[in-house]
Amino acid sequence: MLIRYACYLIDQNSDPWKNAIAIEKSNFAIQIRKQAILEERIAIAERLNSYQKLVETEVLDKFASFP
């Protein structure tokens, strides 16, 4: 199996006038964009999860220090 970058290099150096290559270039661009969006959403979800844990910790600390 090839890594994504290797596939990209092969794709970019292929003959764009061949119909199969043109279709594959389009498909590859779409798949790359989908992966980028997915990775971005995962990062946002992880940040949100970390923020929620921080808020919960701060709320528990306030109740623990309540006289």
N, C-alpha and C positions, 0 to 999 in steps of 0.2 A: 504494500500500500504506500502511496505517496503522501507526503505531508501537503498541507494546503498551499504553501508557498511554491513547492515543486510543481503542483498542478497549475498554479497561476503562471509560472514561467513557461511551461509547455504551451499553455493556452495562448499566451501573449506572443509566442514565437511561431505560431501556426499560421497557415495561409488563410486570411480572413475572407477570401473570395469563395472558398468551399462552403457549401450550404451547411454541412454538418458542423464545421468549425464555428461558423457564425452563430448557429443555434447554441452550441456549447458555450461560447463566450457569453452569450446573453444569460444562459442558465447559471453559469459560474458566477457572474456578477450578482444575480439575484440571491444565490445561496450565500455568498460572502456577506451581503447586506443583512440577510436574515440572521446569520451567525453574529454579526456585530450588534444587532438590536438585542438578541438574546443575551449576549454577554453584558450589555449595558443594563438590561433589566435585572439580571442576577446581581450585578454590583449595587444597583439601587436598592434591591430587596435586602441585601446584606447590610447596607448602611442603615436602612430603616429598622431592621432587627436590632442592630447595635444601639441605635438611638432609643428604641423602646426599652431595652434592657437597662440603659443608663437612667432613663426616666423612672423606671420601676425601682431601681436601686436608690435613687434620690428620695423618692416618696417613702420607701421603707426606712431610710436613714432619718427622715423627719419624724416619723412616728416613733422610732426607737429612742430619739433624743427628747421626745415630748415629756415634760415633767409630770 
